Amino acid sequence: MRARWCVLVSLWLAACSDRVPDVFQGYVEGEFVQLAASQSGRLDRLMVQRGQQLARDAALFALDAVDEKAAQQQAQRLLDAAAAQLADLQTGKRPQEINVTRAQLDQAAAQARKSRLQMGRDEAQFRSGFVSQARLDESRAQAEADAARVLELQRQLDVARLPGRDEQIRAQSAQVGAARAALAQADWQLEQKSVRAPAAGLVFDTMYREGEWVLAGSPVVRMLPPGNIKVRFFVPESRLGAVRVGQHVQLTCDGCAKPVTATVSYISPRAEYTPPVIFSNETRAKLVFMIEALPDQAVAAALHPGQPVTVAVR
């Protein structure tokens, strides 16, 4: 009797470990990516069509960008001008201007030597009585003026070699920064007129034709990446405890060559039931919970939104 009981227990455990999975009906759902431009404009080029499979960063569409290109060029020219002015302040005067000042200094030095010689002769003749005091005073004044002119040109030459004042350089540096920021903004606005695919996927639909006016934020292309394909199915309240997030389930569908593995990603915390009735022991059996599962990325693209599937849960 005891041996017979052990055999029955063994058979029962084997049957439990090889339990027939629960089967539920569901359907494929897609979360579409609506691709739009942040700027308004006429649809200049539409590079994709419905049903086309695209790689990541593939060109989708472009709006006319005449104004944005002109603004970008203007911003670039303003930046070049501000940078040139800053470089001019940092380097001082040009070599040609310095050479002009140096030539004026040489001329003034020669004039100063001539004035000193003339003053020396006038002083000697004044002592001999051949030159008046007024003439001597005039020679001395001319010599002092010519010496002062030499000193002035020397200072001008020193200043010509210096860069601009610190305040001027800081102000011009700020102008360069502002021009660079304006160029970055113009570049961004121009880039917004062309939209690329954020991920690989299917072009599910296009909403505009070339030549039509597109408002800012209006979707032009609807894409369906494989990662946005999921399966929804409903489990009765009595079987909800058999399903958990992260659990693998098997999907079968018409036309599927073999079962597809999916991973449960979401279990709705809210019960759904039809028709709306007051809870009782009899109506609890009508409660169902929505569950979502993500199929393997390698085969997700073969599934289509709205396609019915059968979900097997062990």
Phi and psi in degrees as GROMACS dihedral restraints (atoms count N, CA, C in turn):
[ dihedral_restraints ]
;  ai    aj    ak    al  type     phi  dphi    fc
    3     4     5     6     1   -66.1    20    10
    4     5     6     7     1   -39.2    20    10
    6     7     8     9     1   -65.1    20    10
    7     8     9    10     1   -39.3    20    10
    9    10    11    12     1   -62.7    20    10
   10    11    12    13     1   -39.5    20    10
   12    13    14    15     1   -63.7    20    10
   13    14    15    16     1   -39.9    20    10
   15    16    17    18     1   -64.6    20    10
   16    17    18    19     1   -38.7    20    10
   18    19    20    21     1   -64.1    20    10
   19    20    21    22     1   -43.1    20    10
   21    22    23    24     1   -61.6    20    10
   22    23    24    25     1   -42.4    20    10
   24    25    26    27     1   -62.4    20    10
   25    26    27    28     1   -42.4    20    10
   27    28    29    30     1   -62.5    20    10
   28    29    30    31     1   -43.4    20    10
   30    31    32    33     1   -64.0    20    10
   31    32    33    34     1   -37.6    20    10
   33    34    35    36     1   -65.7    20    10
   34    35    36    37     1   -41.9    20    10
   36    37    38    39     1   -64.9    20    10
   37    38    39    40     1   -39.9    20    10
   39    40    41    42     1   -64.0    20    10
   40    41    42    43     1   -39.3    20    10
   42    43    44    45     1   -65.8    20    10
   43    44    45    46     1   -37.6    20    10
   45    46    47    48     1   -66.2    20    10
   46    47    48    49     1   -39.5    20    10
   48    49    50    51     1   -71.4    20    10
   49    50    51    52     1   -21.6    20    10
   51    52    53    54     1  -113.7    20    10
   52    53    54    55     1    40.0    20    10
   54    55    56    57     1   -66.5    20    10
   55    56    57    58     1   141.3    20    10
   57    58    59    60     1   -66.4    20    10
   58    59    60    61     1   129.8    20    10
   60    61    62    63     1   -69.3    20    10
   61    62    63    64     1   153.3    20    10
   63    64    65    66     1   -74.6    20    10
   64    65    66    67     1   140.7    20    10
   66    67    68    69     1  -119.2    20    10
   67    68    69    70     1   130.4    20    10
   69    70    71    72     1  -130.4    20    10
   70    71    72    73     1   153.7    20    10
   72    73    74    75     1   -93.9    20    10
   73    74    75    76     1   143.4    20    10
   75    76    77    78     1  -153.4    20    10
   76    77    78    79     1  -169.1    20    10
   78    79    80    81     1  -151.0    20    10
   79    80    81    82     1   161.4    20    10
   81    82    83    84     1   -85.6    20    10
   82    83    84    85     1   136.6    20    10
   84    85    86    87     1  -126.1    20    10
   85    86    87    88     1   143.2    20    10
   87    88    89    90     1  -123.2    20    10
   88    89    90    91     1   135.3    20    10
   90    91    92    93     1   -99.5    20    10
   91    92    93    94     1   104.0    20    10
   93    94    95    96     1   -78.9    20    10
   94    95    96    97     1   149.8    20    10
   96    97    98    99     1  -103.2    20    10
   97    98    99   100     1   115.8    20    10
   99   100   101   102     1   -90.0    20    10
  100   101   102   103     1   114.3    20    10
  102   103   104   105     1  -103.6    20    10
  103   104   105   106     1   122.8    20    10
  105   106   107   108     1  -139.2    20    10
  106   107   108   109     1   165.7    20    10
  108   109   110   111     1   -98.6    20    10
  109   110   111   112     1   147.2    20    10
  111   112   113   114     1   -79.5    20    10
  112   113   114   115     1    -8.2    20    10
  114   115   116   117     1  -116.0    20    10
  115   116   117   118     1   152.1    20    10
  117   118   119   120     1   -83.2    20    10
  118   119   120   121     1   159.9    20    10
  120   121   122   123     1   164.4    20    10
  121   122   123   124     1   171.9    20    10
  123   124   125   126     1   -81.8    20    10
  124   125   126   127     1   136.6    20    10
  126   127   128   129     1   -70.3    20    10
  127   128   129   130     1   107.7    20    10
  129   130   131   132     1   -84.3    20    10
  130   131   132   133     1   -45.0    20    10
  132   133   134   135     1  -141.1    20    10
  133   134   135   136     1   135.4    20    10
  135   136   137   138     1  -119.0    20    10
  136   137   138   139     1   108.3    20    10
  138   139   140   141     1   -93.3    20    10
  139   140   141   142     1     2.2    20    10
  141   142   143   144     1  -130.4    20    10
  142   143   144   145     1   168.8    20    10
  144   145   146   147     1  -142.3    20    10
  145   146   147   148     1   162.8    20    10
  147   148   149   150     1   -59.5    20    10
  148   149   150   151     1   140.3    20    10
  150   151   152   153     1    86.5    20    10
  151   152   153   154     1    -2.8    20    10
  153   154   155   156     1   -83.7    20    10
  154   155   156   157     1   136.1    20    10
  156   157   158   159     1   -91.6    20    10
  157   158   159   160     1   129.6    20    10
  159   160   161   162     1  -120.2    20    10
  160   161   162   163     1   153.0    20    10
  162   163   164   165     1   -89.5    20    10
  163   164   165   166     1   165.5    20    10
  165   166   167   168     1   -61.3    20    10
  166   167   168   169     1   140.6    20    10
  168   169   170   171     1    70.4    20    10
  169   170   171   172     1    16.3    20    10
  171   172   173   174     1   -71.7    20    10
  172   173   174   175     1   144.3    20    10
  174   175   176   177     1   -69.4    20    10
  175   176   177   178     1   132.9    20    10
  177   178   179   180     1  -104.6    20    10
  178   179   180   181     1   -58.8    20    10
  180   181   182   183     1  -157.9    20    10
  181   182   183   184     1   165.5    20    10
  183   184   185   186     1  -143.4    20    10
  184   185   186   187     1   136.5    20    10
  186   187   188   189     1   -95.5    20    10
  187   188   189   190     1   160.4    20    10
  189   190   191   192     1   -61.7    20    10
  190   191   192   193     1   140.4    20    10
  192   193   194   195     1  -136.0    20    10
  193   194   195   196     1    38.3    20    10
  195   196   197   198     1   -64.9    20    10
  196   197   198   199     1   -49.0    20    10
  198   199   200   201     1   -64.7    20    10
  199   200   201   202     1   -40.5    20    10
  201   202   203   204     1   -66.8    20    10
  202   203   204   205     1   -37.7    20    10
  204   205   206   207     1   -66.6    20    10
  205   206   207   208     1   -40.3    20    10
  207   208   209   210     1   -64.5    20    10
  208   209   210   211     1   -41.2    20    10
  210   211   212   213     1   -64.5    20    10
  211   212   213   214     1   -37.2    20    10
  213   214   215   216     1   -65.0    20    10
  214   215   216   217     1   -44.1    20    10
  216   217   218   219     1   -63.9    20    10
  217   218   219   220     1   -40.6    20    10
  219   220   221   222     1   -62.8    20    10
  220   221   222   223     1   -44.8    20    10
  222   223   224   225     1   -62.6    20    10
  223   224   225   226     1   -36.7    20    10
  225   226   227   228     1   -66.1    20    10
  226   227   228   229     1   -40.6    20    10
  228   229   230   231     1   -66.2    20    10
  229   230   231   232     1   -40.3    20    10
  231   232   233   234     1   -64.8    20    10
  232   233   234   235     1   -38.2    20    10
  234   235   236   237     1   -65.8    20    10
  235   236   237   238     1   -41.8    20    10
  237   238   239   240     1   -61.7    20    10
  238   239   240   241     1   -42.6    20    10
  240   241   242   243     1   -65.3    20    10
  241   242   243   244     1   -43.6    20    10
  243   244   245   246     1   -65.4    20    10
  244   245   246   247     1   -39.2    20    10
  246   247   248   249     1   -66.7    20    10
  247   248   249   250     1   -37.5    20    10
  249   250   251   252     1   -66.0    20    10
  250   251   252   253     1   -41.2    20    10
  252   253   254   255     1   -64.0    20    10
  253   254   255   256     1   -38.5    20    10
  255   256   257   258     1   -65.6    20    10
  256   257   258   259     1   -42.3    20    10
  258   259   260   261     1   -63.3    20    10
  259   260   261   262     1   -36.2    20    10
  261   262   263   264     1   -66.1    20    10
  262   263   264   265     1   -40.0    20    10
  264   265   266   267     1   -67.2    20    10
  265   266   267   268     1   -33.0    20    10
  267   268   269   270     1   -78.8    20    10
  268   269   270   271     1   -20.7    20    10
  270   271   272   273     1  -104.5    20    10
  271   272   273   274     1    -6.9    20    10
  273   274   275   276     1    78.3    20    10
  274   275   276   277     1  -160.9    20    10
  276   277   278   279     1   -74.5    20    10
  277   278   279   280     1   162.8    20    10
  279   280   281   282     1   -71.8    20    10
  280   281   282   283     1   155.6    20    10
  282   283   284   285     1   -57.2    20    10
  283   284   285   286     1   -35.5    20    10
  285   286   287   288     1   -64.5    20    10
  286   287   288   289     1   -39.5    20    10
  288   289   290   291     1   -66.9    20    10
  289   290   291   292     1   -38.3    20    10
  291   292   293   294     1   -65.2    20    10
  292   293   294   295     1   -37.6    20    10
  294   295   296   297     1   -64.8    20    10
  295   296   297   298     1   -35.8    20    10
  297   298   299   300     1   -64.0    20    10
  298   299   300   301     1   -44.7    20    10
  300   301   302   303     1   -64.2    20    10
  301   302   303   304     1   -38.1    20    10
  303   304   305   306     1   -65.9    20    10
  304   305   306   307     1   -38.5    20    10
  306   307   308   309     1   -65.5    20    10
  307   308   309   310     1   -40.1    20    10
  309   310   311   312     1   -63.7    20    10
  310   311   312   313     1   -35.8    20    10
  312   313   314   315     1   -65.9    20    10
  313   314   315   316     1   -42.1    20    10
  315   316   317   318     1   -62.2    20    10
  316   317   318   319     1   -42.0    20    10
  318   319   320   321     1   -63.7    20    10
  319   320   321   322     1   -41.8    20    10
  321   322   323   324     1   -67.3    20    10
  322   323   324   325     1   -36.5    20    10
  324   325   326   327     1   -64.8    20    10
  325   326   327   328     1   -40.2    20    10
  327   328   329   330     1   -64.2    20    10
  328   329   330   331     1   -40.8    20    10
  330   331   332   333     1   -65.4    20    10
  331   332   333   334     1   -36.6    20    10
  333   334   335   336     1   -66.1    20    10
  334   335   336   337     1   -39.2    20    10
  336   337   338   339     1   -64.3    20    10
  337   338   339   340     1   -40.7    20    10
  339   340   341   342     1   -63.1    20    10
  340   341   342   343     1   -40.5    20    10
  342   343   344   345     1   -67.3    20    10
  343   344   345   346     1   -38.0    20    10
  345   346   347   348     1   -65.2    20    10
  346   347   348   349     1   -41.1    20    10
  348   349   350   351     1   -64.1    20    10
  349   350   351   352     1   -43.4    20    10
  351   352   353   354     1   -63.7    20    10
  352   353   354   355     1   -38.3    20    10
  354   355   356   357     1   -65.0    20    10
  355   356   357   358     1   -39.0    20    10
  357   358   359   360     1   -63.1    20    10
  358   359   360   361     1   -42.0    20    10
  360   361   362   363     1   -65.8    20    10
  361   362   363   364     1   -40.0    20    10
  363   364   365   366     1   -67.3    20    10
  364   365   366   367     1   -35.0    20    10
  366   367   368   369     1   -65.5    20    10
  367   368   369   370     1   -40.7    20    10
  369   370   371   372     1   -66.1    20    10
  370   371   372   373     1   -43.0    20    10
  372   373   374   375     1   -70.7    20    10
  373   374   375   376     1   -27.6    20    10
  375   376   377   378     1   -67.0    20    10
  376   377   378   379     1   -39.2    20    10
  378   379   380   381     1   -66.6    20    10
  379   380   381   382     1   -28.8    20    10
  381   382   383   384     1   -86.5    20    10
  382   383   384   385     1    -7.2    20    10
  384   385   386   387     1    87.9    20    10
  385   386   387   388     1    11.8    20    10
  387   388   389   390     1   -91.9    20    10
  388   389   390   391     1   -13.1    20    10
  390   391   392   393     1  -126.0    20    10
  391   392   393   394     1   138.8    20    10
  393   394   395   396     1   -77.8    20    10
  394   395   396   397     1   165.2    20    10
  396   397   398   399     1   -62.9    20    10
  397   398   399   400     1   -35.2    20    10
  399   400   401   402     1   -64.7    20    10
  400   401   402   403     1   -41.2    20    10
  402   403   404   405     1   -65.2    20    10
  403   404   405   406     1   -39.7    20    10
  405   406   407   408     1   -65.1    20    10
  406   407   408   409     1   -42.7    20    10
  408   409   410   411     1   -62.5    20    10
  409   410   411   412     1   -37.4    20    10
  411   412   413   414     1   -65.5    20    10
  412   413   414   415     1   -39.2    20    10
  414   415   416   417     1   -66.6    20    10
  415   416   417   418     1   -41.3    20    10
  417   418   419   420     1   -65.3    20    10
  418   419   420   421     1   -40.8    20    10
  420   421   422   423     1   -63.9    20    10
  421   422   423   424     1   -39.6    20    10
  423   424   425   426     1   -66.2    20    10
  424   425   426   427     1   -39.6    20    10
  426   427   428   429     1   -65.1    20    10
  427   428   429   430     1   -40.9    20    10
  429   430   431   432     1   -66.8    20    10
  430   431   432   433     1   -38.6    20    10
  432   433   434   435     1   -66.0    20    10
  433   434   435   436     1   -42.3    20    10
  435   436   437   438     1   -67.4    20    10
  436   437   438   439     1   -36.8    20    10
  438   439   440   441     1   -65.8    20    10
  439   440   441   442     1   -39.2    20    10
  441   442   443   444     1   -66.2    20    10
  442   443   444   445     1   -35.0    20    10
  444   445   446   447     1   -65.1    20    10
  445   446   447   448     1   -39.6    20    10
  447   448   449   450     1   -61.9    20    10
  448   449   450   451     1   -45.2    20    10
  450   451   452   453     1   -63.3    20    10
  451   452   453   454     1   -39.2    20    10
  453   454   455   456     1   -61.6    20    10
  454   455   456   457     1   -45.7    20    10
  456   457   458   459     1   -68.1    20    10
  457   458   459   460     1   -32.6    20    10
  459   460   461   462     1   -63.6    20    10
  460   461   462   463     1   -41.5    20    10
  462   463   464   465     1   -67.1    20    10
  463   464   465   466     1   -39.4    20    10
  465   466   467   468     1   -62.2    20    10
  466   467   468   469     1   -37.7    20    10
  468   469   470   471     1   -67.0    20    10
  469   470   471   472     1   -39.1    20    10
  471   472   473   474     1   -64.9    20    10
  472   473   474   475     1   -41.4    20    10
  474   475   476   477     1   -67.9    20    10
  475   476   477   478     1   -36.1    20    10
  477   478   479   480     1   -63.0    20    10
  478   479   480   481     1   -28.4    20    10
  480   481   482   483     1   -81.0    20    10
  481   482   483   484     1   -14.0    20    10
  483   484   485   486     1   -83.3    20    10
  484   485   486   487     1   150.1    20    10
  486   487   488   489     1   -72.7    20    10
  487   488   489   490     1   178.0    20    10
  489   490   491   492     1   -65.4    20    10
  490   491   492   493     1   168.9    20    10
  492   493   494   495     1   -66.0    20    10
  493   494   495   496     1   154.4    20    10
  495   496   497   498     1   -58.8    20    10
  496   497   498   499     1   -39.7    20    10
  498   499   500   501     1   -64.8    20    10
  499   500   501   502     1   -41.0    20    10
  501   502   503   504     1   -64.7    20    10
  502   503   504   505     1   -40.7    20    10
  504   505   506   507     1   -66.2    20    10
  505   506   507   508     1   -41.6    20    10
  507   508   509   510     1   -64.8    20    10
  508   509   510   511     1   -41.0    20    10
  510   511   512   513     1   -63.9    20    10
  511   512   513   514     1   -42.2    20    10
  513   514   515   516     1   -70.7    20    10
  514   515   516   517     1   -32.6    20    10
  516   517   518   519     1   -63.6    20    10
  517   518   519   520     1   -38.3    20    10
  519   520   521   522     1   -64.2    20    10
  520   521   522   523     1   -38.2    20    10
  522   523   524   525     1   -63.4    20    10
  523   524   525   526     1   -39.4    20    10
  525   526   527   528     1   -64.4    20    10
  526   527   528   529     1   -43.1    20    10
  528   529   530   531     1   -62.1    20    10
  529   530   531   532     1   -41.5    20    10
  531   532   533   534     1   -64.9    20    10
  532   533   534   535     1   -40.7    20    10
  534   535   536   537     1   -65.9    20    10
  535   536   537   538     1   -37.3    20    10
  537   538   539   540     1   -66.9    20    10
  538   539   540   541     1   -39.0    20    10
  540   541   542   543     1   -65.7    20    10
  541   542   543   544     1   -39.2    20    10
  543   544   545   546     1   -64.9    20    10
  544   545   546   547     1   -36.5    20    10
  546   547   548   549     1   -67.2    20    10
  547   548   549   550     1   -40.5    20    10
  549   550   551   552     1   -62.0    20    10
  550   551   552   553     1   -39.7    20    10
  552   553   554   555     1   -65.7    20    10
  553   554   555   556     1   -41.1    20    10
  555   556   557   558     1   -65.3    20    10
  556   557   558   559     1   -39.0    20    10
  558   559   560   561     1   -62.2    20    10
  559   560   561   562     1   -42.8    20    10
  561   562   563   564     1   -63.6    20    10
  562   563   564   565     1   -44.3    20    10
  564   565   566   567     1   -62.8    20    10
  565   566   567   568     1   -36.3    20    10
  567   568   569   570     1   -69.3    20    10
  568   569   570   571     1   -39.5    20    10
  570   571   572   573     1   -64.7    20    10
  571   572   573   574     1   -30.7    20    10
  573   574   575   576     1   -68.0    20    10
  574   575   576   577     1   -16.6    20    10
  576   577   578   579     1   -78.7    20    10
  577   578   579   580     1   -10.0    20    10
  579   580   581   582     1  -122.9    20    10
  580   581   582   583     1   131.2    20    10
  582   583   584   585     1  -119.7    20    10
  583   584   585   586     1   136.5    20    10
  585   586   587   588     1  -118.9    20    10
  586   587   588   589     1   163.2    20    10
  588   589   590   591     1   -71.4    20    10
  589   590   591   592     1   125.9    20    10
  591   592   593   594     1   -73.0    20    10
  592   593   594   595     1   -18.0    20    10
  594   595   596   597     1  -157.9    20    10
  595   596   597   598     1   163.5    20    10
  597   598   599   600     1   -68.7    20    10
  598   599   600   601     1   147.1    20    10
  600   601   602   603     1   169.7    20    10
  601   602   603   604     1  -171.8    20    10
  603   604   605   606     1   -97.0    20    10
  604   605   606   607     1   136.1    20    10
  606   607   608   609     1   -79.6    20    10
  607   608   609   610     1   103.3    20    10
  609   610   611   612     1   -77.1    20    10
  610   611   612   613     1   -36.9    20    10
  612   613   614   615     1  -165.2    20    10
  613   614   615   616     1   157.3    20    10
  615   616   617   618     1  -123.6    20    10
  616   617   618   619     1   139.2    20    10
  618   619   620   621     1  -103.4    20    10
  619   620   621   622     1   -12.7    20    10
  621   622   623   624     1  -132.0    20    10
  622   623   624   625     1   160.0    20    10
  624   625   626   627     1  -112.1    20    10
  625   626   627   628     1   158.1    20    10
  627   628   629   630     1   -59.3    20    10
  628   629   630   631     1   136.0    20    10
  630   631   632   633     1    98.9    20    10
  631   632   633   634     1   -15.7    20    10
  633   634   635   636     1   -82.2    20    10
  634   635   636   637     1   152.3    20    10
  636   637   638   639     1   -84.2    20    10
  637   638   639   640     1   130.5    20    10
  639   640   641   642     1  -115.3    20    10
  640   641   642   643     1   124.1    20    10
  642   643   644   645     1   -76.8    20    10
  643   644   645   646     1   153.5    20    10
  645   646   647   648     1   -59.8    20    10
  646   647   648   649     1   130.7    20    10
  648   649   650   651     1    85.9    20    10
  649   650   651   652     1    -3.6    20    10
  651   652   653   654     1   -81.4    20    10
  652   653   654   655     1   125.2    20    10
  654   655   656   657     1   -62.9    20    10
  655   656   657   658     1   135.0    20    10
  657   658   659   660     1  -105.4    20    10
  658   659   660   661     1   -35.9    20    10
  660   661   662   663     1  -130.7    20    10
  661   662   663   664     1   137.3    20    10
  663   664   665   666     1  -109.3    20    10
  664   665   666   667     1   121.2    20    10
  666   667   668   669     1  -113.1    20    10
  667   668   669   670     1   155.0    20    10
  669   670   671   672     1  -130.8    20    10
  670   671   672   673     1    92.6    20    10
  672   673   674   675     1   -67.9    20    10
  673   674   675   676     1   151.6    20    10
  675   676   677   678     1   -57.9    20    10
  676   677   678   679     1   -32.9    20    10
  678   679   680   681     1   -68.6    20    10
  679   680   681   682     1   -12.1    20    10
  681   682   683   684     1   -99.1    20    10
  682   683   684   685     1     7.3    20    10
  684   685   686   687     1   -93.7    20    10
  685   686   687   688     1   131.4    20    10
  687   688   689   690     1  -143.4    20    10
  688   689   690   691     1   168.1    20    10
  690   691   692   693     1  -118.0    20    10
  691   692   693   694     1   134.1    20    10
  693   694   695   696     1  -112.4    20    10
  694   695   696   697     1   132.9    20    10
  696   697   698   699     1  -145.3    20    10
  697   698   699   700     1   164.9    20    10
  699   700   701   702     1  -121.8    20    10
  700   701   702   703     1   132.7    20    10
  702   703   704   705     1  -115.7    20    10
  703   704   705   706     1   133.7    20    10
  705   706   707   708     1   -61.8    20    10
  706   707   708   709     1   155.8    20    10
  708   709   710   711     1   -59.6    20    10
  709   710   711   712     1   -31.9    20    10
  711   712   713   714     1   -70.7    20    10
  712   713   714   715     1   -22.1    20    10
  714   715   716   717     1  -107.8    20    10
  715   716   717   718     1     5.4    20    10
  717   718   719   720     1   -61.8    20    10
  718   719   720   721     1   -34.2    20    10
  720   721   722   723     1   -67.3    20    10
  721   722   723   724     1   -14.3    20    10
  723   724   725   726     1   -84.4    20    10
  724   725   726   727     1    -5.6    20    10
  726   727   728   729     1  -117.2    20    10
  727   728   729   730     1   138.6    20    10
  729   730   731   732     1  -142.5    20    10
  730   731   732   733     1   155.6    20    10
  732   733   734   735     1   -64.7    20    10
  733   734   735   736     1   135.3    20    10
  735   736   737   738     1    94.0    20    10
  736   737   738   739     1    -8.5    20    10
  738   739   740   741     1   -76.0    20    10
  739   740   741   742     1   145.1    20    10
  741   742   743   744     1   -90.1    20    10
  742   743   744   745     1   137.7    20    10
  744   745   746   747     1  -127.7    20    10
  745   746   747   748     1   162.8    20    10
  747   748   749   750     1  -110.5    20    10
  748   749   750   751     1   131.7    20    10
  750   751   752   753     1  -109.9    20    10
  751   752   753   754     1   137.7    20    10
  753   754   755   756     1  -131.4    20    10
  754   755   756   757     1   148.7    20    10
  756   757   758   759     1  -153.1    20    10
  757   758   759   760     1   164.3    20    10
  759   760   761   762     1   -66.5    20    10
  760   761   762   763     1   126.3    20    10
  762   763   764   765     1    92.4    20    10
  763   764   765   766     1    -8.5    20    10
  765   766   767   768     1   -77.4    20    10
  766   767   768   769     1   127.6    20    10
  768   769   770   771     1   -65.7    20    10
  769   770   771   772     1   -35.7    20    10
  771   772   773   774     1  -151.8    20    10
  772   773   774   775     1   165.0    20    10
  774   775   776   777     1   -59.2    20    10
  775   776   777   778     1   148.0    20    10
  777   778   779   780     1  -109.8    20    10
  778   779   780   781     1   131.9    20    10
  780   781   782   783     1   -84.5    20    10
  781   782   783   784     1   135.5    20    10
  783   784   785   786     1  -134.0    20    10
  784   785   786   787     1   158.1    20    10
  786   787   788   789     1  -116.5    20    10
  787   788   789   790     1   128.3    20    10
  789   790   791   792     1   -65.5    20    10
  790   791   792   793     1   123.3    20    10
  792   793   794   795     1  -112.6    20    10
  793   794   795   796     1   -17.3    20    10
  795   796   797   798     1  -156.7    20    10
  796   797   798   799     1   136.2    20    10
  798   799   800   801     1  -124.2    20    10
  799   800   801   802     1   120.2    20    10
  801   802   803   804     1   -64.2    20    10
  802   803   804   805     1   133.7    20    10
  804   805   806   807     1   -80.8    20    10
  805   806   807   808     1    -3.5    20    10
  807   808   809   810     1  -113.1    20    10
  808   809   810   811     1   133.0    20    10
  810   811   812   813     1   -80.6    20    10
  811   812   813   814     1   149.7    20    10
  813   814   815   816     1  -125.0    20    10
  814   815   816   817     1   143.6    20    10
  816   817   818   819     1  -154.1    20    10
  817   818   819   820     1   154.9    20    10
  819   820   821   822     1  -141.3    20    10
  820   821   822   823     1   129.0    20    10
  822   823   824   825     1   -81.8    20    10
  823   824   825   826     1   170.4    20    10
  825   826   827   828     1   -68.9    20    10
  826   827   828   829     1   112.2    20    10
  828   829   830   831     1  -131.1    20    10
  829   830   831   832     1   166.6    20    10
  831   832   833   834     1   -74.3    20    10
  832   833   834   835     1   137.0    20    10
  834   835   836   837     1   -60.9    20    10
  835   836   837   838     1   139.2    20    10
  837   838   839   840     1  -157.2    20    10
  838   839   840   841     1   172.2    20    10
  840   841   842   843     1   -60.9    20    10
  841   842   843   844     1   -28.0    20    10
  843   844   845   846     1   -79.7    20    10
  844   845   846   847     1   -34.6    20    10
  846   847   848   849     1   -90.2    20    10
  847   848   849   850     1   -11.5    20    10
  849   850   851   852     1   -61.2    20    10
  850   851   852   853     1   -28.2    20    10
  852   853   854   855     1   -67.1    20    10
  853   854   855   856     1   -18.8    20    10
  855   856   857   858     1   -84.2    20    10
  856   857   858   859     1   -10.3    20    10
  858   859   860   861     1   -71.3    20    10
  859   860   861   862     1   135.0    20    10
  861   862   863   864     1  -132.1    20    10
  862   863   864   865     1   156.1    20    10
  864   865   866   867     1  -123.6    20    10
  865   866   867   868     1   133.6    20    10
  867   868   869   870     1   -76.4    20    10
  868   869   870   871     1   137.0    20    10
  870   871   872   873     1  -130.5    20    10
  871   872   873   874     1   140.0    20    10
  873   874   875   876     1  -115.9    20    10
  874   875   876   877     1   142.2    20    10
  876   877   878   879     1  -136.0    20    10
  877   878   879   880     1   141.4    20    10
  879   880   881   882     1  -100.6    20    10
  880   881   882   883     1   120.4    20    10
  882   883   884   885     1   -73.1    20    10
  883   884   885   886     1   163.4    20    10
  885   886   887   888     1   -58.9    20    10
  886   887   888   889     1   138.2    20    10
  888   889   890   891     1   -60.4    20    10
  889   890   891   892     1   -30.2    20    10
  891   892   893   894     1   -66.3    20    10
  892   893   894   895     1   -27.0    20    10
  894   895   896   897     1  -119.6    20    10
  895   896   897   898     1     0.5    20    10
  897   898   899   900     1   -62.2    20    10
  898   899   900   901     1   -34.4    20    10
  900   901   902   903     1   -65.8    20    10
  901   902   903   904     1   -18.9    20    10
  903   904   905   906     1   -79.3    20    10
  904   905   906   907     1   -11.4    20    10
  906   907   908   909     1   -92.5    20    10
  907   908   909   910     1   150.4    20    10
  909   910   911   912     1  -125.9    20    10
  910   911   912   913     1   139.4    20    10
  912   913   914   915     1   -55.8    20    10
  913   914   915   916     1   135.4    20    10
  915   916   917   918     1    88.7    20    10
  916   917   918   919     1    -9.7    20    10
  918   919   920   921     1   -71.6    20    10
  919   920   921   922     1   128.0    20    10
  921   922   923   924     1   -73.2    20    10
  922   923   924   925     1   143.5    20    10
  924   925   926   927     1  -137.8    20    10
  925   926   927   928     1   160.6    20    10
  927   928   929   930     1  -112.3    20    10
  928   929   930   931     1   129.5    20    10
  930   931   932   933     1  -110.9    20    10
  931   932   933   934     1   125.7    20    10
  933   934   935   936     1  -107.9    20    10
  934   935   936   937     1   124.1    20    10
  936   937   938   939     1  -117.4    20    10
  937   938   939   940     1   123.6    20    10
